Amino acid sequence: MSQAAHFLPIAHQLADAARAAILPYYRSGLAIDDKADASPVTLADRGAEQAMRALLAQLLPEHGIIGEEFGVERDDAEWVWVLDPVDGTKSFIIGRPTFCTLIGLLHHGKPVLGLIDQPVLNERWVGVAGQGSSLNGQPIKASAIASLAQAKLGSTGPQYLPGAAGEQFARLQAAARFTVWGGDAYLYALLAGGGLELVAEHGLKLHDFAALAPVVEGAGGVMTDWQGRPLTRDSAGDVLAAGNAALHGSALALLQAS
């Protein structure tokens, strides 16, 4: 068992605690405003992150934490947890069950464990460096489709692809079979399970991608930045995920074309 795998039971505990904090607000009839400080979506994600931080303080007080809501603690530690309690806020607000809780673990700045949890659908994807990925405990495998013309492409929205990034993405979109918009982190979970072959996004934060890479890679996929470099805590946030190495290489070439 790898070092990272030893922390997998704790990752599940964190996800369980986040579920308990989030679900009471889902389709509550109140989750309509994502801006006011006391809005239900804010209560949901703050409550979920607080619950996870409390568990980590109890179980692994020497570990670091980087959270979307409450910032950084001990980020120079050997092991650092990266928490995004509600990825896909707009989906949560409208009652669409594609938001996710993201729990990543960095070892010396590199993502080595990832958990993607969709509490409403009771779906939990897990990946650990050097091991296969799973959905609810069952092994999953990314798509073997290597042809861009047959590849299904996903991204959260064209509004997140401004300027040159939009032009680069358009080349990839033109070559792909079709494009689906929306889904945030859920797209990467679907890619790991073979539902689509490519996801390309621009300007993600560490808490957006730290949990995703181990799940994609453990399913046989490849996930890098738009220069083909492995993702780390210092990555800029331009992310390309593909179901296999051959497809990733073809997609990367289009993103980089002048």
N, C-alpha and C positions, 0 to 999 in steps of 0.2 A: 504493500500500500504506500502511495506517495505521501509526502508530508501534507500536501494540501488536502488529500482525501480524509485525513484525520479530523479535519474541521467540517466535513460535510454534515454530520449530525447537528452541529450548531447552526449551520446555514438553514437547515430545515426548521429548527426551533425559531429562528429569526423570521422565516417566512410564515410560520404558523401565527406568530405574534402579530405580524403585519396584517394578515388576513382578519384576525379578530378585531383589529382597530379600524379597518377599512370598510368591511361589509355592512355595518349598520348605517353607513351614509349612502350606500349605493342605491340608486333609484328611490331615494327617501322622499322625493317631492320637494326637497330643499336645495339640492345640489345644482343650482342654476347660475351661480356667480363665482368665477374663478379669480376675482380681483380683491374683494373685501377680505381683510385680515381674518375675520371670523367666519368666512364662508365654509360650508360643509366640506368642500374639497380640500380646503386648507386644514380643517380639523382632521380630516381623514389622513392626509399625508404627514402632517405634523405628529399626530398620534401614533401612526405606524412607525415613524422614524424614532420617536421617543421610546416606544416599546422595544425596538431593536437595540437602540443604544443602551437601554437599561440592562438588557440581557448580556450584551457584550461587556459592560462594566462589571457584571457579576461573574461571568464565566471566563473572560479573556481580558483582564484589565490592562495587560501589557501591550495589547494590539492597538493599532491606530484605527481611526475612523475618518472617512470623508463622506459626508452626507449632503444631499441636495438642500435640506431644510436648515440644518444646524451646523454646517461647516466642518471644520477640521479639528481633530484631536490626535496628537502623537503621529503626525503623518510621516515622521522620519523613522517609524518603527519598521522592523523586518517584515511584519505582516500587517497589512492595512485593509480594512473592510470598506467597500464603496457601496453606499446605500442610496437607492432611488425609490422611495416608498410608493409613489404613483407616477409611473411613466405612461403618458397618454392622458393628460388631464382633461382634454376636451372630450375624449371618449368617455371618461368617467362621468363628466358633467351631464352628457346627453343619455347616459345609461347604456352605452354600447360596451359589451364585455370584451374589449381588446386592450384595455389598459393592463399594465403589469407592475408587479413589484420586482425590482432588480436588486440582487445581492451579489456583489463581486468580491473576490479576495485577491489582493496583490501580494506577491512575494518579491521583495526588492524592486517594486515598481512594475512588475509584469503580471497581467491577469492569469491566475492559475486555477481559479474555481469560479463558476458562475451558476446562478440559479435565477430562472425566470418563472415567476408565479402569476397565474391568472386565477384569482380567488373565486370568481363567479362560476367559471366553467370547471373549477377543480382540476386545473391543468398545471403541472409543474415540470419544467424542463431543467435538467441538471447536467453540467459538464465539469470535468476535472482534468487538468493537464495530464496527458499520457494515458488517459482512459477514455472509453466510449461514453457518449452522451445518452440520456434517457428521458422519456416522458412518462411520468407516473410510474417509474421503476422499470419500464420496458425499453429495451434498446431502440434507438432511432438511427436512421441513416439518411444523409443528404442525397439529393438527386445526382445521378451519374450523367445527366444530359450535358454534353460538352459543346453543343452547337449554339452559338448566339441566336440564330434564327429560330431555335426551338425553346429558348430560355425565357421564362417568365420573370419579369423585373418588378421590384417593389421599391417604394420610397414614401416618406411621410407626406410630402406635399411640394408642389412646384414653388411655393412661396419661400421654401427653405433652401432654394437653389438659385441664388441671385447671380447676376453678372456672368463671369467666366465659368463659374461652377455650373450654371444652368446650360451654358453652351456645351460644356463637356458632357453633362448628363444627357443632353439631347442626342448626341452621337450614339451613346449607348442605347438610349430609348429607341432610336430609329432602327437599330440592328436587332433588337429583342422581339420576341413573339408578340407580347403585349405588356402593358404596364398597369400595375394596380397602385393606387394612392391610398394613404392612410394606414394606420396600424402601429406606427412607432415600433417599440421593441418586439411586439407580437410578430412582425414580419420576419425577424431573425429566428424566432422559435419555429415558425412555419418553414423557413428555409432549412433549418436543421432536421426537420421531419420529412423533407422532400416535397413540400407543397409548392414551393417556387424555387428558382435557381439563383437569382441575383437580388441583392439589395445594395443600393448606393445612396449615401447621404452625405451632407455637407454641414460642418459646424457643430458636430455633437460635442457634448461635454463628457468628462471622464465618467460621471455617474450614469451617462446614457449608454456607454459601450463596454464598461469594464466587465459586466456580468455576461455579455453576449458572446465575446470571442471564445471562451472555453466551451460553450455549448455548441457553437457552430463548428469549431475545430474538432471537438470530440465526436461529432457526427460525420467526419470526413470532409468537411468544408474548409474553406480558406477565408480568413478575414484579416485585412490589412488596411493601411491608409491608401490614399490615391497614388502614392509613389511606390507602393508595393512593400512598404516597411511594416514589420510587426507592430501591433498596437501596444503602447505602454502608457503610463500615467502622463507622459510628456507629449503624447500625440496631439496633433492640432484638431482632430475631430472630423476629417474627411475620411469616410469609411466605405470600403467595398467588401461585401461578403458574397461568396459564391459557393455553389454546392460541391465543386471539385477544382483541382488545381488547373486543369486544362481550360475550363471555362473562365476561371479567374484571370488567367494570363491573357485571354482574348479580350475580356472586358477591360482590363487594366490598360491594354494597348490603345483602346478607343478613348478612354478617359484622358490619356496622356498625349493623344495625337495633337499636332499643332494645327 
